[in-house]
Amino acid sequence: MSVLDRFIANISPSTALKRKLARKRLEFLNTGYSHYGASKKKKSMKGWKADGGSTKEDIDDNLQLLHERSRDLYMGVPLATGALKTIRTNTVGSGLRLKAQIDGTFLNMSETEADKWEELVQREFSLWADTPHCDAMRFNNFYQLQQLSFLSYLMSGECFVLLPYIERPNIPYDLRVQLLEADRVCTPNGKERDKSIINGVQVGDYGEIIAYYIAKQHPLSSDKGKMEWFKVDAYGKETGCPNILHLAEFERPEQRRGVPILAPVIESLKQLGRYTDAELIAAVVSGMFTVFITSEYSEDEDLYNENVEEDELVDKGNDLTQEIGPGAMITLGEGESMTYANPARPNSAFDGFVTSICRQIGAALELPYEMLVKHFTASYSASRGALLEAWKMFKMKRTFVASKFCQPIYEEFLAEGIAKGRIYAPGFFEDPLVRKAYCGAEWNGPSQGQLDPLKEVKAASERVNNGFSSRSRETTELTGGDFGRIVRQRKSEEKLMREIGGNEDA
C-alpha cells in the first residue's frame, strides 16, 4: 500500500477500500488473456512451458530429426504408411494429366485453330512424358515422377527438383527431371555462421530465396566420403525461369524449409505403434499354451520333453533360455516351479482406444477416420460427408502439385519445343502476356469416386444443364476421362452400330 493509500485509510477506511476495489477491477479489465490462455497463476497452466522462437529455433534447428523420424514412421508404423499413401493415391493417383487451355481469344485464334494447337502440344508432351527418358535417372515416366515427388514431400515435408538438359538418342527433347531428397539441401561446411544461409537456402536482403546449396552425396549415407556441395541459383539471371523447384508448404512467414505432414502426430503415431506391437506380441504369447510339469525324477530320467521343434528355435544359442510353443510340454527340475502370468489377450479395450487415437490423428492430417483406416460403417450421408471433407484437402493438395511441379515443368518443356521449332507459337519469347496465353493448362487427376453412382450422375447432369459446370469438367470428375475423346469414340461406335443394324435388316 502506498503512502497516500495509508493516509486515506487512516482518515476514511471506506474510501480506501473503494480505491482498492477499483484498482483490482481495473487490473482485471486491462489484463485480458493473462487470465486465460496467457495465465501464469492458474495451476492448470503452470506446467505448460512454451518457449517460443523464430522459424529457425522452431523449425530449422529441428528439421533433420523431423525428417528421420517421419520417414521411420512411414517404414515401420502401418497407420503412418496408410495415411501418406491414402493422400498420395487420392491426390495424384496414376498422375495428373495435361489438358492444354490456351487463351485463343487473346492470341487471335479461332476455336478450330486453338483446338488443333492444343492437340498438337498434348501429342508432343505425351512423346516426352510417357517414357522414362524424361527422368534424369531414366527410370520413371512423368506421371510416376509426380507420385514419387509428392510422396517424398509428404514424408520429408519437401522435395527438390532440378531441370537439367541431357541429350539422348532418338529423343527430340533434352529436358530432364531430377528429384532430390530434402536432406541433400543443407549448409556447406564452413558456412554455418553465414546468416544469409538457412539450412542450405540462401536468402537476399528482402528475404527472397536466391540460391540453394546441394550436397553431391546424401549426408546420411554411410559411404558418402568427403562432403562436397554445389550451388544452384533459384532463378536464371537472364530468363527469370526457375532452375530448381522446391515442393514445400509453409505454415509461418519467413519460413524457408518445409515441415513433414506427420510432424504434429509423430509422438502419437510412435506410441500407438509400440502399443500395437505390444498387444500383438501378448496375443502371440497367449496363443502359445505350454504345460510345465514338476517331477521328482532327475534330469537323466526326463519323461516329458515335448519342446519347440529344433528349426523353430530363435534363441537356441542361449542355455539360459527356455522357449515355449503351442502345445509344448516342458519338465522342470527337482524343486523348481513355474508361475504362468496369463496376459488375457486379446484386450477388449484395444479397439476403442485405438479408434479414439486414430480420430485425433486423422483430424491433424485432415483425413476423416473412415478414410484413415479404410473402414466405412456409418450411414450413406455420414460416409459421403467424410469423403467430401477429405476431398477438399485432396483438391487443395492437387492444386499444389499442379502449380509447384506440373505447370513449371510443362512451361519449360513448351519453351524447348518452341525454341526447337516443333511447336509454333509466335511471340512466345517476346511478350510475357503472349507466353502466359500459350502456357494455360489444366491438370486433371483421379475422380472422387461415388457412393451412389446414380445420384452422382444426376447431380452432374443438373450442374451442366444449369450452366454451373461443363461436360469436360464433369467427365473428368466422375470418370477421370476426356470428354472430347469420349465423344469421338462414341461417334465411331454409333456409326459402327448403324452399319451392323443395316446389315441385319438386309
N, C-alpha and C positions, 0 to 999 in steps of 0.2 A: 504494500500500500504506500502510495506517495505521501509526501509531507502535506500536500493540500487535502488529500483524502482523509488523512488522520485529523487534520484541523476541522474539516467539515463534520467528521464523525463525532468529535467532541461536542460541537455545537448542536448539530441536528442529525442524530443517528438515522432517522428515516430518509433524509435526503441522501446521506452517504450510501445507504442500501439501494436506493433507486439508481444512483450513479453506477454502482457496481453491477446491478442487473442490466442496465442499459448497455454497459461496456461488454458484458457477456453476450447479450443478444446481438450486438453489432459484430462481435467476433464470430459468432455463429453464422451470421448472414454473409459475411465477407470471405469466408474460407472455402466455401463451395466443395470441391472434390476432396478436400482434406478430411472430410467427414465420411467419405465413401471410398471410391477406388484408390485415392491417394492418402488414405488414413495411415498414420504411423502409430496410433494409440490402440486401435482395436486389436483384440487378441487374435482374431481370425486373420489379420494382415501382418502380424509381427514376424511370422516365419517366412514371409514372402520376400526373397531377395532378388530384385530385378535391377541389376546394374546395367543400365542402357549404354549403348555405344553407337558409333557410326557404322556404316556398312562394312568398313574394314574390320572393326572388332567383332561385329555380329555375324558377318558372312565370310569375308575373305580369309580371316585367320582360322576359320573352321572348315574351309571348303574341302581340303584334301580328305579329312576324316569323314565328312559327309559323303563324298564320292565313294570311298571304300566301303563304308557301312551300307550305303544304299545298294551298291552292286552285290554285296554279300547277302543282303536280304533277298534280292532277286534270284540269286543262285541257290539259296537254302531254305527259304520260307515260302511254301506254296501259295499262301494268300497274297504275298507281295508279287510273286510271279504272275498270278492270275490277274491282279489289279492292273499291272502295267500292260500285259498282253490284251486285256479287255479294252483298254483305252486305245492301244495301238490298232487293234483289229477294227474297231468301230470308227476310228478317225481316218486311218489311211487305207486299211484293208488291203486289197490287191494293188493299190496305188491310185493316186488322183490322176485322172485323165484330162488331157488338154482339149479345150473347146475354144478355138480362136474366135475372138469377138472384136474385130477391128471397127473403128469409127468411120464407116463408109461415107456418111454424110459430110464429115469434115474433110475427107480425102477426095470428095467429088467423084465417088464411085457409085455405080448403080448396084442394086441388090444382087443382080446376077454376077457382076464383076467382083463384088465383095465375097459372095459365096464361093466363087472359083478360087479367089486368092486364099481364103481360109482353108479350103480343101487342099490346095497345094501345100500350104505351110504345115498342115496336120500330117500330110503324107511324108514331107521331108523330116518332120520331127519324129515320126514313127521310125523312119530309117535309122535315125541316131539313137532314139530312146529304147527301142525294143531289143537291142543287143547289148551284150556285156562290154562292147567296145567303148561305151560312154563312161565306164568306170575306169579310173586310173589303175586299179588293181586287175582289171579285166575279168571280173568275177560276177558282178550283179548288173542287171539292167536298170534303167532309170527308176522304175517302179519299186524294185527291190531295194534300191538305194534310199528311196523315201521311207520304207519300212525300217531299215537299219538305222538311218539317221534319227528318226523320230523315237525309236526305242532307246537309242543311246541318249537322246535328250531327256527322256523320262527317267532313265536310270541315274545319269550324272547331273541332270539339270541343264545341260548344254551339250552342243556338238558343233564342231567347226568343220567348214567345208572350203577346200581350196579348188580353184578352177584353172588348172594348168592346161596348156595346149601341147598335145603329144601327137605326132604324126604316126599313122598306122596304115598298112597297105589295104587297098580296096575300100577305105572308109573316107568319104568326101569331107567329113567334119573332124576337126582336130580337138575340139573342146572335150575335156575330161572332167569328171567329178571325183575328188579325192576327199574321203571322210577322215577326220582326225578325232581321236578320243580327247575328252576335255583335259585330261592330265598333261597332254603334250604342250598345252599353252601354259607356261609358267615363267617366273622371273629368272633370268640367267644369273649364274654365279658371279658375284662381284657387283651386281646392280641392285642388291637388296636395299640399299639406302637411298636409291633414286625414287623420290616421292611421286614422280610422274609415271612410274610403272607400278601397276596394281595387279598382282598375280599374273604377270605376263602381258598385261594390257597397258599400252602406253597412251596417256591422255594428254590433250593440249591445254591451252590456257583457259578455255571455256568448258573444260571437262569432256570435250568430244574425243572419241576414240580415233587415234591416228595410226596406230600400228599394233601388231601382235608379235610376241616372241614365241617361237615354236621350237621345242626340243627335237633334235633329229632322232633320238631314241626315246622310248617310253620311260619316264622317270622311275617307274616301279618295276621295270624289267630286271631280272636277275643277271642278265648278260649285257647290260647297257654299255659297259666300258666307260670311256671318257665322255662326259656330257658336253654336247655342243648344241648351239642354238642358231637359228636364222630368223631374220626379221622380215615381216610381211606388212607392207603398208595397207591400211584398211581400204583405201580407195586409190585408183590410178591418178597420178598427178595431171595427166593430160585429158583423159577421158572422163574422170569422175566416177567410173564404174567400180563396183566392189571387187577387190582382189580376193577377199575371204568372206565367207558367210558365217555368221555367229547365230546359231539357233539357241535362243535363251529367252525366257520371260522374266522381266524384272518386277520385283514387288516393292522396291523403295527407290526414291530419287537418288542419283549419284551412285547407283549400283552398277558394277561392271561385269560381274560374273553371275551365272545362273545358279539356282538352288535346286537340288533334286526334289521331285514331286513328293517323295516319301519322307522328306526331312521332318515334317511335323509329327509323323507317326512312326518314326524309326524305333523308339523305345517300346511302344505298344506292340508293334509287329514282332520285335525280337522276343519280348516276354511271352507273347501269345505262341510264338514258335516253340519256345522252351516248354511252355505248359503243355502244348500238344504232343511234343516228343515224350515228356514225362508220362502223360496219360497213355500213350501208345506202348511205351516200354512196360508200364504197370499192367496193361491188359495182356501183353505177351507173357509176362511172368506169371500172371494169374492163370493163364491157359496151360502152363507147364505144371500140371498136377503131379507131384512127386511124393512117393511114400518113403519115409525114413524109418528104419527098423533098428531097434536096440537089441542086442543079443549078448548072451553070456559066453558065446564061443569066441575063440581067439581069431585073429585075422587069417591064420592059416586054414581055419575051418569055416571060412566065409560061405554061408548058404545062399545069400542073396546078393547079387551084384549086377542087376539089370540097369546099367547106367546108360548114358547117351552114347550113340554109335560113334566109333572112332573118327569117321570122316566128318562128323558134325561138331566135334570139339573145336572151340575157338581159343582156348587158353590151356592147351594140354602141356605146354612147357612149364607151367607153374604147379608145383606139388602141393601148394597151399590152397589151391582152388578146387572146389568140388562142383562140377557142372551138373545142372538139372535139365530135365527134358520131359515131354509129355509122357505120362505113364511110367516113368523111371522108378525103380526100387533100389534104394541105396542103404547099405548096412552101416551102422555106426559102431565104433569101438566100445570096449567094455568101459562103463562109467560115463559114456557120452550120451547126450540127449539133444534133441532138436526142437526148437520152438519156431513154428512157421507163422510169420506175420502175413495174414491174408490182406492183400491190397483192396479187395472188394471192388473190382472193376468189371464192367465199365461204370464210370462215375455218372450218376443220374443228373448231376448239376452241370456237367461239362457242356452240353449243347446250349443250354440257356445262357451260360456265362460267355461262351464264345460268340454267340449271336449278339449279345449286348456290346461286346468289344468291336465286333465287325461293323455294327451300325455306326459307332463313333469313327472308326477308320474310314468307312465309306463317306461319311459326312465331310471329313477333311479332304478326301480325294474327289469330291463331287460325284461319287458313284453311289447310287442307291444300293441298299443292302442286297436287293434281289439281283442287281447286275453284278455286284461284287462276288457273290457266291454262286451265281447262276441257279437260283432257286426261286421259282415263281409259284407261289401257292395262294396268293391273295386273289381278290376279285378282279374282273376284267378292268374296271375303272381304276383300281389301285395299281395294277400292273402297268396299265397304259400311262398313268401318272408318273410312275417311276421311270419308264422308258423315255417319256417326254422330257423329264427333268435331266436325265443323263444325256439326252440328245442335244440339249442346249450346250453342255460342256463339249461334246464331241464336235459340234459345228464350230464352236469357238476355236478349238484346237486345230480343226481342219483349215480354218481361215489363217491360223498361224503358220501352218505348214505351207500353204499356198503362197503366202506373202513373203515368208522368210527363206523358203527353199525352192519351190517350183518356179515361181514367177521370175526371180533374179536369174536362175539358170536358163529359163526359156528366153529371156531378153538377150542374154549373152549368146545363146545359140542362134537367135534371129539375126543378131548383128554379124555373126560369122557367115551365115548363109547369104545375107545381102552383100557383104563385102566380097564374097567369092562369086557372086553373080548367079547363084542357084535360086535366089528369091528376088523378085523385082519389087522394090519399094523406093520410088524416087523421093528425095528429100529427107530420108531417114536419118542421115548423119548431119544434116544442115540445121534442122529446126527441131527443138525439143518437143514441141506440140505435135509435129508430124510423127516423131518417134513414138510418142505416147499413144497416138491414134493407132499405129500399127501393132503395138505391143499388147493391146487389150486382149484379155483371155479369161475364161472361167476354168476352174479346176474341180471336176466332179468326182466324188468318191462313192463308196458303198451306200446303199439305201438304208433307211432307218429300219425297215422290216415292219411287218404288220401283225398285230394280234388277231384282228378280224379283217382279212383282205377285202371283203365285200364293202364294209363300212369305209375303209380307207380309199377304195376306188371311187365310191360315190362322193366322198368329200373332195377328192382331187377333181372329179368332173365338175362339181359345183364351183370350185375355185376358178377353173378355166372358163366356164360359162359366164361367170360374173366378172371376168376380167381381173381377178385377183392374182392370177398366175398364168404361166404359159404352158403349152403342151410339152415343150422341151424340158422345162424345169420339173414338171410333174412326172415325166417319164424317167428322168434321172433319179428323182427322189423315191419313186416307187420300185423301180426295177434296176436302176443303175445303167440303163440302156441309152441309146442315142435316138431321139425321135426321128431325125431325118433318115437315118439308116433303116429304122423300122418301117417308115412309110414306103421307102423304095423297095424294101423286101416284101412288104405286103402287096405292093403294086405288081411285082413279079409273080407272087403266089396267086393273086386273084386272076391274072392273065392265064396262068397255068391251069387253074381250076376251071375257067371258062372253056379252055381248049379241051380239057378232059370231058367236061359236061357236053360239049358239042359233039365229040366223038361218040359218046354214049347214045345221044339222040339219033345219030346217023345209023 
